[in-house]
Amino acid sequence: MFFRSVAVQIRSCLKQSGSIITFLILLAFVLQNFILNVQTYQGDDVLSMVHPMKLLVLNEFGGYLNIEMFSVLLQVYPLLLPLPAVIPYAKERQTGESILLAARIGGMRYAFSRLLSVLVTTFIIFTVPFLIEIGLNCISFPLEAQGDPLGIGIYDPKYPEMVRRYLFSGLYIRSPYLYAVVETLFWGLCSAIFAAFSAAFVAVFRFKFTVFYLLPVYLFLNATTLLSAKVAGTTAWYYYVLPYNERLKNPAYLWVLPILLLIAVLATARGGRRDCIG
Amino acid sequence: MHRLRSDLLYTLAFGILSGALSAFLFVRPMYDVTYLPELVLQLSGSRGVFALVGGISEIMNMYMRFAPSILFEIYAGTVMYRSFCTASVYVFTRNPNRAKWYRREACRVLLLSALFTTVSLLVAVLLSAVRHEVIPNVPGAILLLYHFILYSIWTFTVTILINVLSIRLGSYNATLAAAVLQAVCIALLGLVRLSDQPVFAVLTRVSPISHLVLGWFRSAIPAVEEAIPPVTREGFWGFSFPTSLLVVSVYCLAVVLSGRQLVLHHDILSGNAELDGG
């Protein structure tokens, strides 16, 4: 019953206009980056080519105009996160539809099935476009290319130092292609947990305007960026979720995702216990 | 009256937050003594005495400068819209002349936007004066006035845009649309490095955010011209305050007039955008 309810909610969320819009926006980022890369590198010698996985849109130096597109992506990301699954959840609570569903399957089950559907839907929407890009780059660019968009050659002494700072550097050394896939899945997982953090507020608080459900994740992500401007070291969220970031990482990040998930679970449990009509 | 008081209180709170963040994160004196023009230029994108040159970190810093105003815009974005959500039939039967109602509400949003910018600037300057040695002078006061006028108009434009779009799309989708638009305009700052190409030069010139970067200004007033550090890149630099005021005002006027049309012709008996739209 629980998993059937989760499956129904995921299907329903994926069909919502919010999910489709988010998917299309992310796909537009991917396609523009791909087209610009093809135009830039067509006819180039394989020796001067950048590694196909470093041309991805999730790499800030990945393409000719990528700084601009990448900065737009970073700016709209906190705003897009709640769109596929959190906003439909909030609307369900506003319209009272949640009372009907909770009465059918139980308050706690409903709350947790909603949390799980938020996690899975957001993961799918934020992962698939970037997996498509990996496929497109593998088909279109020479797989033997080894260049780096920063201009650091693989025999440069700085290169191993840079690679060691990647999030899963061991995996990158073994297989850069598998690394790109795993990192994309990690990006999806982080997005799902950020969205679940937003969903926690839907479970506990009730706002008149749905836009206010945007605030928790928006404030959290931007606080990490603002802190990064002040504190020595790197706290900005995007240093940790992007695949080819060569900045030194703060080990505290390992705790952030489990803590956010724990907050989401505890808030959902509290929301599930609450009287629906109250 | 109660509504106006609560709007003013929230605006004050957002202004203080914005000013404090700007003072702590973006004002970084190059020397022991900071002159007021340098401080104002740093509040609008410069780093130390250097004008913005469009790197990824500068674009993200510019975005972070706008993050507190987005919070204000999310709040003030419901000032007009809330009349369309609750008891709209009651509101508009008591206000049969919608054009007059729109003018009054637009003035309220303008007042809040100007108050937000004033408080934000005051807090930023005062806190910076407490933390560092700031020397006020006439060119600094003129630049402060430019900053106040341009940023007030832009904040007002975005807030009105969110209000009128919300009537059609719901608060979440409207905020998302306005934020994406602003993100694209901020990202266009990065094109300054490619401004030797006519298309990119035009795009940068028509982007309203480019006209908020006071470090790119030239002035007919000799003292102000002297206070803005010279920039070496040719071909792009040299906005003047009247031109920038004109550009930002044109966008503002376009949004206000289209909003008026939308408010005049909106059917108040149609569905609730908050639940249908987003």
Interface residues (C-beta under 8 A of the other chain):
Chain A: G18 E60 I67 E68 M69 F70 S71 V72 L74 Q75 V76 L79 L80 P82 L83 I87 K91 Q94 T95 K208 F209 T210 V211 F212 Y213 L214 L215 Y218 L219 N222 T225 L226 A229 K230
Chain B: L21 F24 L25 F26 G54 G55 I56 I59 M60 N61 Y63 M64 A67 I70 L71 I74 G77 T78 R82 C85 G170 S171 Y172 A174 T175 L176 A179 V180 A183 V184 I186 A187 L188 G190 L191 E274 L275 G278
